[in-house]
Structures are given as C-alpha cells and as structure tokens.
Amino acid sequence: MFGGPPRTPTHTPVAQDELAKLARGLMERVPGGQLNPQLLAEAASDLEAPLAHVYAAAGLVPMLQFTRENQVVFLVCSGGCQQFGAVPVLEKLLALRDQRNAANESSFDVHTRGCLDRCEQGAMVAVFTPDGVAALPKASPEIVAEAVADALGQSS
C-alpha cells in the first residue's frame, strides 16, 4: 500500500460553516485581498471568533493574500491538517509572535494555506527564512516553539 494506512485524526477541525462565515467576513473587509496581522485581529474581534480560526479561514480563500512583513514566515496548512493539530499550532505561533512583538524582538509572519500537499504528514508547517525553506511535518505547538527559537533566537 502506497503511503501506509490512513492516519486517525487527533483533533476536531473547525466546523465548515464557521470557516465559511469567517471567510465571507474576511472577503467583505479586504477588498484588495491583502491581509495583515492588524486586519486579521480586527476581523476576529468584529466576527467574535478566535484569531486562529480567522487565520485558518483566510488560508482557504485563494483570493486573499498575506502581506510579508518579516524575513521569517511560518506557513501553516489550515485545511485537512486541522484534523492533526493545525489550530493549536496556529494558536502557539500567534502567541509567540505576540510575545516577541511585545518585547520588541525580531519577529515572524504567520500565514496559512488550505493545503500544503503533505496530508500524510499533517499538521504541516513550512518555515521560510533568508537561508531557505524547512518543512516541519507532524508539527505540534512544542515543535513550532522550538523552530521559532531556532530561526530567531530565544525570546526573553
């Protein structure tokens, strides 16, 4: 059998109707299609939704594009990888980014995409740095925290 037997999901994904509602809300707020952290935070507040859910929804709409503000980008699969912990990974990355920003330390961007074509390795995260791209298969909050420290140094 190619790839082995299917994996058993470890997490419950965000409900499709919630993702669709959030995606519609984002598309109404972003006529140019360019997303940034402030706009996503405002949308989460306005839509009364967890920020990680808004990020997950944004990754499912190809017309919406994330602006790049930092040299390091963590790209999280927000489609099927939700079944394997993508939302807790997003929550951890967003919290780490906020901590680094509050401490005026070098930071990173968090972007999402509906699929990174590595479903058997979900939750899948790709890390883009000036040195290249690294894949974080079967990512967890602990794994991405270590990757942030490796890419940017320890936060104080």
Secondary structure as a PSIPRED ss2 file (coil, helix, strand):
# PSIPRED VFORMAT (PSIPRED V4.0)

   1 M C   1.000  0.000  0.000
   2 F C   1.000  0.000  0.000
   3 G C   1.000  0.000  0.000
   4 G C   1.000  0.000  0.000
   5 P C   1.000  0.000  0.000
   6 P C   1.000  0.000  0.000
   7 R C   1.000  0.000  0.000
   8 T C   1.000  0.000  0.000
   9 P C   1.000  0.000  0.000
  10 T C   1.000  0.000  0.000
  11 H C   1.000  0.000  0.000
  12 T C   1.000  0.000  0.000
  13 P C   1.000  0.000  0.000
  14 V C   1.000  0.000  0.000
  15 A C   1.000  0.000  0.000
  16 Q H   0.000  1.000  0.000
  17 D H   0.000  1.000  0.000
  18 E H   0.000  1.000  0.000
  19 L H   0.000  1.000  0.000
  20 A H   0.000  1.000  0.000
  21 K H   0.000  1.000  0.000
  22 L H   0.000  1.000  0.000
  23 A H   0.000  1.000  0.000
  24 R H   0.000  1.000  0.000
  25 G H   0.000  1.000  0.000
  26 L H   0.000  1.000  0.000
  27 M H   0.000  1.000  0.000
  28 E H   0.000  1.000  0.000
  29 R H   0.000  1.000  0.000
  30 V C   1.000  0.000  0.000
  31 P C   1.000  0.000  0.000
  32 G C   1.000  0.000  0.000
  33 G C   1.000  0.000  0.000
  34 Q E   0.000  0.000  1.000
  35 L E   0.000  0.000  1.000
  36 N C   1.000  0.000  0.000
  37 P H   0.000  1.000  0.000
  38 Q H   0.000  1.000  0.000
  39 L H   0.000  1.000  0.000
  40 L H   0.000  1.000  0.000
  41 A H   0.000  1.000  0.000
  42 E H   0.000  1.000  0.000
  43 A H   0.000  1.000  0.000
  44 A H   0.000  1.000  0.000
  45 S H   0.000  1.000  0.000
  46 D H   0.000  1.000  0.000
  47 L C   1.000  0.000  0.000
  48 E C   1.000  0.000  0.000
  49 A C   1.000  0.000  0.000
  50 P C   1.000  0.000  0.000
  51 L H   0.000  1.000  0.000
  52 A H   0.000  1.000  0.000
  53 H H   0.000  1.000  0.000
  54 V H   0.000  1.000  0.000
  55 Y H   0.000  1.000  0.000
  56 A H   0.000  1.000  0.000
  57 A H   0.000  1.000  0.000
  58 A H   0.000  1.000  0.000
  59 G C   1.000  0.000  0.000
  60 L C   1.000  0.000  0.000
  61 V C   1.000  0.000  0.000
  62 P C   1.000  0.000  0.000
  63 M C   1.000  0.000  0.000
  64 L C   1.000  0.000  0.000
  65 Q E   0.000  0.000  1.000
  66 F E   0.000  0.000  1.000
  67 T C   1.000  0.000  0.000
  68 R C   1.000  0.000  0.000
  69 E C   1.000  0.000  0.000
  70 N C   1.000  0.000  0.000
  71 Q C   1.000  0.000  0.000
  72 V C   1.000  0.000  0.000
  73 V E   0.000  0.000  1.000
  74 F E   0.000  0.000  1.000
  75 L E   0.000  0.000  1.000
  76 V E   0.000  0.000  1.000
  77 C E   0.000  0.000  1.000
  78 S C   1.000  0.000  0.000
  79 G C   1.000  0.000  0.000
  80 G H   0.000  1.000  0.000
  81 C H   0.000  1.000  0.000
  82 Q H   0.000  1.000  0.000
  83 Q H   0.000  1.000  0.000
  84 F H   0.000  1.000  0.000
  85 G C   1.000  0.000  0.000
  86 A H   0.000  1.000  0.000
  87 V H   0.000  1.000  0.000
  88 P H   0.000  1.000  0.000
  89 V H   0.000  1.000  0.000
  90 L H   0.000  1.000  0.000
  91 E H   0.000  1.000  0.000
  92 K H   0.000  1.000  0.000
  93 L H   0.000  1.000  0.000
  94 L H   0.000  1.000  0.000
  95 A H   0.000  1.000  0.000
  96 L H   0.000  1.000  0.000
  97 R H   0.000  1.000  0.000
  98 D H   0.000  1.000  0.000
  99 Q H   0.000  1.000  0.000
 100 R H   0.000  1.000  0.000
 101 N H   0.000  1.000  0.000
 102 A H   0.000  1.000  0.000
 103 A C   1.000  0.000  0.000
 104 N C   1.000  0.000  0.000
 105 E C   1.000  0.000  0.000
 106 S C   1.000  0.000  0.000
 107 S C   1.000  0.000  0.000
 108 F C   1.000  0.000  0.000
 109 D E   0.000  0.000  1.000
 110 V E   0.000  0.000  1.000
 111 H E   0.000  0.000  1.000
 112 T E   0.000  0.000  1.000
 113 R E   0.000  0.000  1.000
 114 G C   1.000  0.000  0.000
 115 C C   1.000  0.000  0.000
 116 L C   1.000  0.000  0.000
 117 D C   1.000  0.000  0.000
 118 R C   1.000  0.000  0.000
 119 C H   0.000  1.000  0.000
 120 E H   0.000  1.000  0.000
 121 Q H   0.000  1.000  0.000
 122 G C   1.000  0.000  0.000
 123 A C   1.000  0.000  0.000
 124 M C   1.000  0.000  0.000
 125 V E   0.000  0.000  1.000
 126 A E   0.000  0.000  1.000
 127 V E   0.000  0.000  1.000
 128 F E   0.000  0.000  1.000
 129 T E   0.000  0.000  1.000
 130 P C   1.000  0.000  0.000
 131 D C   1.000  0.000  0.000
 132 G E   0.000  0.000  1.000
 133 V E   0.000  0.000  1.000
 134 A E   0.000  0.000  1.000
 135 A E   0.000  0.000  1.000
 136 L E   0.000  0.000  1.000
 137 P C   1.000  0.000  0.000
 138 K C   1.000  0.000  0.000
 139 A C   1.000  0.000  0.000
 140 S C   1.000  0.000  0.000
 141 P H   0.000  1.000  0.000
 142 E H   0.000  1.000  0.000
 143 I H   0.000  1.000  0.000
 144 V H   0.000  1.000  0.000
 145 A H   0.000  1.000  0.000
 146 E H   0.000  1.000  0.000
 147 A H   0.000  1.000  0.000
 148 V H   0.000  1.000  0.000
 149 A H   0.000  1.000  0.000
 150 D H   0.000  1.000  0.000
 151 A H   0.000  1.000  0.000
 152 L H   0.000  1.000  0.000
 153 G C   1.000  0.000  0.000
 154 Q C   1.000  0.000  0.000
 155 S C   1.000  0.000  0.000
 156 S C   1.000  0.000  0.000
